[in-house]
C-alpha cells in the first residue's frame, strides 16, 4: 500500500518540477521576444531620427562599445545627432535577429546616402550599403549595453 502511494507522490513531484521548469522557460522566451521587439523599435526610430526615443529605450548608464573603446550615453546621443549631418535616407534592414538571455544580436544591412562632410570627405551623393552586426544587452526593458 505504501509503495503505490510513494510512487504517485514521486511522479506528482516530478510533474511539478517539470511544470516549474516549463514556466521558467516560457517566461524567458517571452522576455527574449520583448527584447527583440525593443531592438527592432530602436532601429526603426533611429531611421526616423526620433532621438527622443533614447530616453525611453536606453538606460541612462548605458555603455556603448565601438571597436576597442567604450562610451557613455552622452556619446550615443551626440553620435545619433551628428550622423544625419553627413548621411540621410538612413535605413536599417533587419536580416536576422537572435535572442538569448538578456542579449539580442541583430544582423542587418544599412543603407545611407552621403549628403554632408564626414571625416573630411565632402558629400558624394552616393548611397552606401553595408552589412553590420549589433548586440544589445537589456535590463528592465531598456538597452543597458551595446556592441557596434
MOURLIN-V818384 format. One line per field, one symbol per residue. ss: DSSP state (H for helix, E for strand, - for the rest). A space follows every 50 residues. Layout:
# MOURLIN-V818384
ss = ???
This chain:
# MOURLIN-V818384
ss = -HHHHHHHHHHHHHHHHHHHHHHHHHHHHHHHHHHHHHHHHHHHHHH--- --HHHHHEEEEEEEEE--EEE-HHHHHHHHHHHHHHEEEEEEEEEEEEEE --EEEEEEEEEEEE---E--E-----EEEEEEEEEEEEE--EEEEEE-
